[in-house]
């Protein structure tokens, strides 16, 4: 998504395609796997069953009111060991890689966790005038990030922020950011608050700035695996640890960003098949909204 006519030409992500079903167990993953009508209907049926067994309103309100505590607990338990560093960022988002050539640039990662995107970006941009801002809902996550030996306040500023609030009090001005990076973060926001959040992104981006986005797509295996009582509302769930997740369609994303003033430049979905060659089993992941 971008707020000007500036466009970045990029090939669609993923380059391993399953052309022959007999080859399915030759690799660990396949990109852009097409579903047939039966698979679509089966997934829709499963999601409809989820809605029939929604959790109580009292429980869902409690989860949403204490969302920060659940993320703090998550990082208290897992520290920096749960997620791997996202070195794939530079392949799928070449705009980040090109920052190294800019005279002076600012990038903000929202929902930065313990720095799995931040530190690869800092390493790539070492010796340049790129400044990385990063924020997270969890104060524990920011504490862990700042304790990392690679954290350098000269080139990186980490802060706690609830992006659903009216006032972020960020360490940067309006219209000052070149890039905002969102990796599996908007799905954790209550759907009713998404319009407000995206509008705040628009206010802090420079004219011509870009949003780089990756998140859960509708009918991802993570959605289909949910059991009874985990559904809060349509396509919005609570995990076992109390953290929340929403599953997007491409139309969801287009309407969300365009209504906030952005121009849609690219909005792709990758329905990826993960293969366990040991037990001969395939599962599907659906990543939506990978866009600039």
C-alpha positions as CSV (number, residue, x, y, z in Angstrom):
1,X,0.0,0.0,0.0
2,X,1.3,3.5,-0.8
3,X,-0.1,7.0,-0.4
4,X,1.2,8.4,-3.7
5,X,1.6,7.3,-7.3
6,X,5.1,6.1,-6.6
7,X,5.3,2.3,-7.4
8,X,7.7,-0.4,-6.7
9,X,7.9,-3.1,-9.4
10,X,8.4,-6.5,-7.8
11,X,7.9,-10.1,-8.8
12,X,5.3,-12.0,-6.9
13,X,6.9,-13.7,-3.9
14,X,7.6,-17.4,-3.9
15,X,9.1,-19.3,-6.8
16,X,8.5,-23.0,-6.1
17,X,5.4,-24.2,-7.8
18,X,3.8,-27.6,-7.7
19,X,3.1,-28.5,-11.3
20,X,2.9,-32.3,-10.9
21,X,1.1,-33.8,-7.9
22,X,3.5,-36.7,-7.9
23,X,6.3,-34.3,-6.9
24,X,4.6,-33.1,-3.8
25,X,7.1,-34.7,-1.4
26,X,10.2,-33.6,-3.2
27,X,10.4,-30.3,-1.2
28,X,9.4,-29.0,2.2
29,X,7.1,-26.2,0.8
30,X,5.3,-25.1,-2.4
31,X,4.1,-21.6,-3.2
32,X,0.8,-20.3,-4.5
33,X,-1.0,-23.6,-4.4
34,X,-4.5,-23.4,-5.9
35,X,-7.4,-24.8,-4.0
36,X,-10.3,-26.6,-5.8
37,X,-13.9,-25.9,-5.0
38,X,-14.2,-28.8,-2.6
39,X,-11.3,-27.5,-0.5
40,X,-12.8,-24.0,-0.4
41,X,-16.2,-25.3,0.7
42,X,-14.7,-27.5,3.3
43,X,-12.7,-24.6,4.8
44,X,-15.8,-22.4,4.8
45,X,-17.8,-25.2,6.5
46,X,-15.2,-25.4,9.3
47,X,-15.2,-21.7,9.9
48,X,-19.0,-21.6,10.0
49,X,-18.8,-24.3,12.7
50,X,-16.5,-22.1,14.7
51,X,-19.0,-19.3,14.8
52,X,-21.7,-21.6,16.2
53,X,-19.5,-22.2,19.3
54,X,-18.4,-18.7,20.0
55,X,-17.0,-18.0,23.5
56,X,-19.1,-16.0,25.9
57,X,-19.2,-12.2,25.6
58,X,-17.9,-11.9,29.2
59,X,-14.8,-14.0,28.3
60,X,-14.1,-12.2,25.1
61,X,-14.3,-8.8,26.8
62,X,-11.9,-9.9,29.4
63,X,-9.4,-11.1,26.8
64,X,-9.5,-7.9,24.9
65,X,-9.3,-5.7,28.0
66,X,-6.2,-7.6,29.2
67,X,-4.5,-8.2,25.8
68,X,-1.3,-6.5,27.0
69,X,-1.0,-8.9,29.9
70,X,-1.3,-11.9,27.6
71,X,1.5,-10.6,25.3
72,X,3.6,-9.7,28.4
73,X,3.1,-13.3,29.6
74,X,4.0,-14.7,26.2
75,X,7.4,-12.9,26.1
76,X,8.0,-13.7,29.8
77,X,7.7,-17.4,29.0
78,X,9.4,-17.5,25.6
79,X,11.9,-14.5,25.9
80,X,13.8,-14.2,22.5
81,X,13.7,-17.9,21.7
82,X,10.3,-18.3,20.1
83,X,10.7,-16.6,16.7
84,X,13.6,-16.7,14.3
85,X,15.2,-13.7,12.7
86,X,13.3,-12.7,9.6
87,X,16.2,-12.7,7.1
88,X,13.6,-13.3,4.3
89,X,12.5,-9.6,4.6
90,X,15.0,-8.4,2.1
91,X,13.8,-10.9,-0.6
92,X,10.1,-10.3,-0.1
93,X,10.4,-6.5,0.7
94,X,13.2,-5.2,-1.6
95,X,12.2,-1.6,-0.5
96,X,13.9,-2.3,2.8
97,X,17.1,-3.4,1.1
98,X,17.1,-0.2,-1.0
99,X,17.1,1.9,2.2
100,X,20.8,1.3,2.3
101,X,21.2,3.6,-0.7
102,X,19.2,6.5,0.7
103,X,20.8,9.6,2.2
104,X,18.6,9.6,5.3
105,X,15.6,7.4,6.0
106,X,13.3,6.3,8.8
107,X,11.5,3.0,9.1
108,X,9.0,2.0,11.8
109,X,8.2,-1.6,12.6
110,X,5.0,-1.9,14.5
111,X,4.6,-5.0,16.7
112,X,8.4,-5.6,16.7
113,X,8.4,-8.2,19.4
114,X,12.0,-8.9,20.6
115,X,13.5,-7.6,17.3
116,X,13.4,-10.5,14.8
117,X,13.0,-8.0,12.0
118,X,14.7,-5.1,13.7
119,X,18.2,-6.6,14.1
120,X,18.5,-8.0,10.5
121,X,17.5,-4.5,9.3
122,X,20.0,-2.8,11.5
123,X,22.7,-5.2,10.4
124,X,21.9,-4.5,6.7
125,X,21.8,-0.8,7.2
126,X,25.0,-0.5,9.3
127,X,27.0,2.5,8.4
128,X,24.1,4.4,6.8
129,X,21.8,7.2,7.9
130,X,18.8,4.9,8.3
131,X,17.1,5.1,11.7
132,X,14.9,2.2,12.8
133,X,12.0,2.9,15.1
134,X,10.2,0.0,16.6
135,X,7.3,-0.4,19.0
136,X,5.3,-3.2,20.6
137,X,2.2,-3.5,22.8
138,X,4.3,-5.6,25.3
139,X,6.6,-3.8,27.7
140,X,8.4,-7.2,28.3
141,X,9.1,-7.5,24.5
142,X,10.7,-4.0,24.4
143,X,12.7,-4.7,27.5
144,X,14.1,-7.9,26.0
145,X,14.9,-6.1,22.7
146,X,16.7,-3.3,24.4
147,X,18.8,-5.8,26.4
148,X,20.1,-7.3,23.2
149,X,23.8,-6.5,22.6
150,X,22.9,-5.4,19.0
151,X,20.6,-2.7,20.2
152,X,22.2,0.7,19.5
153,X,20.3,3.9,20.5
154,X,22.1,5.9,17.9
155,X,20.5,3.9,15.1
156,X,17.4,2.4,16.8
157,X,14.6,3.7,19.1
158,X,12.3,1.1,20.7
159,X,9.2,2.1,22.7
160,X,6.1,0.7,24.1
161,X,2.9,1.7,22.2
162,X,-0.7,0.7,22.1
163,X,-1.5,1.6,18.5
164,X,-5.2,1.5,19.2
165,X,-4.9,4.6,21.4
166,X,-5.7,8.1,20.0
167,X,-2.3,9.5,21.0
168,X,0.8,7.3,20.4
169,X,3.3,9.9,21.8
170,X,5.9,8.5,19.4
171,X,9.6,9.7,19.2
172,X,9.0,11.0,15.6
173,X,6.9,13.6,13.9
174,X,3.8,13.4,11.7
175,X,4.7,12.7,8.0
176,X,8.3,11.7,8.9
177,X,8.4,7.9,8.1
178,X,9.5,6.4,4.8
179,X,8.4,2.9,5.6
180,X,6.1,1.3,8.1
181,X,6.6,-2.5,8.4
182,X,3.7,-4.7,9.7
183,X,4.5,-8.4,10.0
184,X,1.7,-10.5,11.7
185,X,0.6,-7.5,13.8
186,X,-2.7,-6.1,12.5
187,X,-4.3,-9.6,13.0
188,X,-3.8,-9.0,16.8
189,X,-5.9,-5.8,16.7
190,X,-9.6,-5.9,17.5
191,X,-11.3,-5.6,14.1
192,X,-13.4,-2.6,15.1
193,X,-10.2,-0.6,15.8
194,X,-8.4,-1.4,12.6
195,X,-9.7,1.7,10.7
196,X,-8.4,4.0,13.4
197,X,-5.0,2.2,13.5
198,X,-4.5,2.4,9.7
199,X,-5.5,6.1,9.7
200,X,-2.7,6.7,12.2
201,X,-0.2,5.0,9.9
202,X,-1.3,7.4,7.1
203,X,-0.7,10.4,9.4
204,X,2.9,9.4,10.3
205,X,4.1,8.4,6.8
206,X,5.8,10.9,4.5
207,X,3.9,11.7,1.2
208,X,5.0,8.8,-1.0
209,X,5.8,6.6,2.0
210,X,4.9,2.9,1.9
211,X,3.3,0.2,4.1
212,X,4.9,-3.2,3.9
213,X,2.5,-5.8,5.2
214,X,2.3,-9.5,5.8
215,X,-0.4,-11.3,7.9
216,X,-2.7,-14.2,8.1
217,X,-5.1,-14.9,5.2
218,X,-8.6,-16.4,5.5
219,X,-8.6,-20.2,5.8
220,X,-5.0,-20.4,6.9
221,X,-4.4,-23.7,8.6
222,X,-4.0,-21.8,11.9
223,X,-7.6,-20.7,11.5
224,X,-9.0,-24.1,10.5
225,X,-7.3,-25.8,13.5
226,X,-9.2,-23.8,16.1
227,X,-11.4,-25.8,18.4
228,X,-14.8,-25.1,19.9
229,X,-15.1,-22.0,22.1
230,X,-12.1,-20.1,20.6
231,X,-14.1,-17.9,18.2
232,X,-14.8,-14.4,19.4
233,X,-16.6,-13.2,16.2
234,X,-16.4,-14.1,12.5
235,X,-12.7,-14.9,11.6
236,X,-11.5,-13.5,15.0
237,X,-10.2,-15.9,17.6
238,X,-8.3,-16.3,20.9
239,X,-5.3,-18.7,21.0
240,X,-4.7,-20.9,24.0
241,X,-2.4,-18.4,25.6
242,X,-5.0,-15.6,25.4
243,X,-3.5,-13.7,22.4
244,X,-5.9,-12.7,19.7
245,X,-5.8,-13.2,15.9
246,X,-7.9,-12.1,12.9
247,X,-7.8,-13.7,9.4
248,X,-8.0,-11.3,6.5
249,X,-9.2,-11.4,2.9
250,X,-7.7,-9.3,0.2
251,X,-10.9,-7.2,0.0
252,X,-10.6,-6.6,3.8
253,X,-7.2,-5.2,3.3
254,X,-8.0,-3.1,0.2
255,X,-11.0,-1.5,1.8
256,X,-9.1,-0.9,5.0
257,X,-6.2,0.9,3.5
258,X,-7.9,2.7,0.6
259,X,-10.5,4.1,2.9
260,X,-7.7,5.6,5.0
261,X,-6.3,7.5,2.0
262,X,-3.7,5.0,0.7
263,X,-3.3,3.9,-2.9
264,X,-3.2,0.1,-3.4
265,X,0.0,-0.8,-5.3
266,X,0.1,-4.5,-4.7
267,X,-2.1,-6.9,-2.7
268,X,-1.2,-10.5,-3.1
269,X,-2.1,-13.7,-1.3
270,X,0.2,-16.7,-1.1
271,X,-1.5,-20.0,-0.3
272,X,1.6,-22.0,0.7
273,X,1.7,-25.7,1.2
274,X,4.0,-27.0,3.9
275,X,5.2,-30.6,3.5
276,X,6.3,-33.0,6.2
277,X,8.2,-35.5,4.1
278,X,8.9,-37.7,7.1
279,X,5.2,-38.6,7.7
280,X,4.0,-37.7,4.2
281,X,1.6,-34.9,5.4
282,X,0.7,-31.6,3.8
283,X,-0.7,-28.5,5.5
284,X,-1.6,-25.0,4.1
285,X,-0.6,-21.5,5.2
286,X,-2.3,-18.5,3.7
287,X,-0.4,-15.2,3.9
288,X,-2.4,-12.1,2.8
289,X,-1.7,-8.5,2.1
290,X,2.0,-8.6,1.2
291,X,2.0,-5.2,-0.4
292,X,3.8,-2.0,-0.8
